[in-house]
Amino acid sequence: MAAIENIRSLTGAQSHPDSDSNDSRRPLTTKLHLYEALYILNRGFEAVMLALKRLEELGVFQQEGLDAYKVLVEKTRAETNEELTTTLQAYEEDDSAYWDRRHHERQKLLQGPRRRLLRGPRSQKGNQRADQGTSAGIGTPKPT
């Protein structure tokens, strides 16, 4: 029990800093807490298995009784992990779809007609150099 209390909590973690106010995704903290819970849970199952092994070494239980407990613990671990990883998979798929949409929106913005607005007006300085006999605006004279 004390080992679980020593785990540093992620309650101070924030959601994605650039997330939209109308973003319906789950907060990043929720996802992090699920991963943390999965880790703690599996560590706990491992502690139970080690305790059962120790009891076996001490000869406290009959072998078939211990085997039954081990099977029960591992079955419970597997079912719990399956449930949690299914939930995590849904979170990750939602996150992936969200960031994929954001990526495509950004690509459209960078390739669309608004790109010129983002870059600003063309530099008049470069055009003046070309008119003054320089090649490609790099200061080398044009061949005559």
C-alpha positions as CSV (number, residue, x, y, z in Angstrom):
1,M,0.0,0.0,0.0
2,A,2.8,2.4,0.8
3,A,4.4,1.7,-2.5
4,I,1.3,3.0,-4.3
5,E,1.2,6.1,-2.2
6,N,4.8,6.9,-3.2
7,I,3.9,7.1,-6.9
8,R,4.1,10.7,-8.0
9,S,0.7,11.8,-9.2
10,L,0.1,13.6,-12.5
11,T,-2.7,15.8,-11.2
12,G,-0.7,18.9,-12.1
13,A,-0.5,18.0,-15.7
14,Q,-2.3,20.1,-18.2
15,S,-4.3,19.4,-21.3
16,H,-2.7,20.2,-24.7
17,P,-1.7,23.9,-24.5
18,D,-3.0,24.8,-27.9
19,S,-6.2,22.9,-27.7
20,D,-9.3,24.7,-28.9
21,S,-11.9,25.9,-26.4
22,N,-14.5,23.9,-28.3
23,D,-12.3,20.8,-28.3
24,S,-14.5,17.8,-27.2
25,R,-11.5,15.5,-26.7
26,R,-10.7,14.1,-23.3
27,P,-8.1,16.0,-21.3
28,L,-4.6,14.9,-21.6
29,T,-4.5,14.5,-17.8
30,T,-7.2,11.8,-18.1
31,K,-5.2,9.8,-20.6
32,L,-2.0,10.2,-18.4
33,H,-3.9,9.1,-15.3
34,L,-5.1,6.0,-17.2
35,Y,-1.6,5.0,-18.1
36,E,-0.5,5.7,-14.6
37,A,-3.3,3.5,-13.2
38,L,-2.4,0.8,-15.6
39,Y,1.2,0.8,-14.4
40,I,0.3,0.9,-10.7
41,L,-2.3,-1.9,-11.2
42,N,0.2,-4.2,-13.0
43,R,2.9,-3.4,-10.4
44,G,0.3,-4.5,-7.8
45,F,-0.4,-7.7,-9.6
46,E,3.3,-8.4,-9.7
47,A,3.6,-7.8,-6.0
48,V,0.8,-10.3,-5.4
49,M,2.5,-12.9,-7.6
50,L,5.8,-12.3,-5.7
51,A,4.0,-12.7,-2.4
52,L,2.4,-16.0,-3.5
53,K,5.8,-17.2,-4.6
54,R,7.2,-16.3,-1.2
55,L,4.3,-18.2,0.5
56,E,5.0,-21.2,-1.7
57,E,8.7,-21.1,-0.6
58,L,7.6,-21.0,3.0
59,G,5.3,-24.0,2.4
60,V,2.2,-22.2,3.9
61,F,-0.2,-23.4,1.3
62,Q,-0.7,-26.7,-0.6
63,Q,0.6,-26.5,-4.1
64,E,-2.7,-26.8,-5.8
65,G,-4.2,-24.1,-3.7
66,L,-1.4,-21.7,-4.6
67,D,-1.7,-22.6,-8.3
68,A,-5.4,-21.8,-8.2
69,Y,-4.6,-18.4,-6.7
70,K,-1.9,-17.7,-9.3
71,V,-4.3,-18.5,-12.1
72,L,-7.0,-16.3,-10.6
73,V,-4.6,-13.4,-10.2
74,E,-3.3,-13.7,-13.7
75,K,-6.8,-14.0,-15.1
76,T,-7.8,-10.9,-13.3
77,R,-4.7,-9.1,-14.5
78,A,-5.4,-10.1,-18.1
79,E,-9.1,-9.1,-18.0
80,T,-8.3,-5.8,-16.3
81,N,-5.5,-5.0,-18.8
82,E,-7.8,-5.8,-21.7
83,E,-10.5,-3.4,-20.4
84,L,-8.0,-0.6,-19.7
85,T,-6.1,-1.0,-23.0
86,T,-9.4,-1.0,-24.9
87,T,-10.3,2.3,-23.3
88,L,-6.7,3.7,-23.9
89,Q,-7.0,2.6,-27.5
90,A,-10.1,4.6,-27.9
91,Y,-8.4,7.6,-26.4
92,E,-5.4,7.2,-28.7
93,E,-7.6,6.8,-31.8
94,D,-9.5,10.0,-30.9
95,D,-6.2,11.8,-30.3
96,S,-4.8,10.6,-33.6
97,A,-7.9,11.6,-35.5
98,Y,-7.8,15.1,-33.9
99,W,-4.1,15.7,-34.6
100,D,-4.6,14.4,-38.2
101,R,-7.4,16.9,-38.7
102,R,-5.2,19.7,-37.3
103,H,-2.3,18.7,-39.5
104,H,-4.5,18.7,-42.7
105,E,-6.0,22.1,-41.7
106,R,-2.5,23.5,-41.3
107,Q,-1.4,22.1,-44.6
108,K,-4.4,23.7,-46.3
109,L,-3.7,27.0,-44.7
110,L,0.0,26.9,-45.8
111,Q,-0.8,25.9,-49.4
112,G,-3.9,28.0,-49.9
113,P,-4.4,31.5,-51.1
114,R,-4.0,32.8,-47.6
115,R,-0.3,31.8,-47.7
116,R,0.6,35.1,-49.2
117,L,-1.1,36.9,-46.3
118,L,0.9,34.8,-43.8
119,R,4.2,35.6,-45.6
120,G,3.5,39.2,-46.1
121,P,4.1,41.4,-49.2
122,R,7.0,40.5,-51.4
123,S,10.2,42.4,-50.5
124,Q,10.6,45.4,-52.7
125,K,14.3,45.3,-51.9
126,G,14.8,42.1,-53.9
127,N,13.0,43.5,-56.9
128,Q,15.1,46.7,-56.8
129,R,18.3,44.6,-56.9
130,A,17.2,42.8,-60.0
131,D,16.5,46.1,-61.7
132,Q,19.9,47.4,-60.7
133,G,21.8,44.7,-62.6
134,T,22.2,42.0,-60.1
135,S,21.4,38.4,-60.7
136,A,18.9,36.7,-58.5
137,G,19.2,39.4,-55.9
138,I,22.5,37.9,-54.5
139,G,24.7,40.8,-55.5
140,T,26.6,39.4,-58.5
141,P,26.4,41.4,-61.7
142,K,24.3,40.2,-64.6
143,P,26.4,39.1,-67.6
144,T,26.3,41.7,-70.4
